[in-house]
Amino acid sequence: MNKRSYAQRMKGKTGLRRIIRALHYSWDGFQTACKEQGFRQLLWIHGTLLLLLVLLPFGIPTKMVLLAVSFVSLIIELLNTAVEAAVDHTSTARHPLAKQAKDLGSAAQILSLVMLVVLWLMALWREYG
C-alpha cells in the first residue's frame, strides 16, 4: 500500500493525465454547485440574460462585456460557496472570523450583481435610451 497522502499522490500527476483529472475535479465542482439553490438561481438569471444577449441587437463589444460580467458573477458565487464549505468543514460553531469569511464572500457576490445590473442598464440605455 502506498503510504503517501492523497494530496501527495495527486500532486505528482503530470501531462495529459493531470489535465484529465483537473477536468474531472472541475466537473465534480460544477455538479456540487448545482446542488446549491443560490447557484441554480444564478444559472437561471444568467441563462435568461444570455438569451437576451443573443436576441438584442447589441454590438459585439457590448455583448462581450455583458457575457464576461455574467461569468464573473458565476465565478464569484463558486468561490463564495467554496469559502462557506471550507468554513463549515472547519467548525459549525459560531465564530467571528467564520462569520467574517462568509460575509465577505456574500459582499463580493452582491458587488458582482450590482456590476451586472449597472452594465446591463448602461447597455440598454445606450441602445434604446
Secondary structure as GFF3:
##gff-version 3
##sequence-region A 1 129
A	DSSP	alpha_helix	6	11	.	.	.	ID=ss1
A	DSSP	alpha_helix	15	34	.	.	.	ID=ss2
A	DSSP	alpha_helix	37	55	.	.	.	ID=ss3
A	DSSP	alpha_helix	60	90	.	.	.	ID=ss4
A	DSSP	alpha_helix	96	128	.	.	.	ID=ss5
###
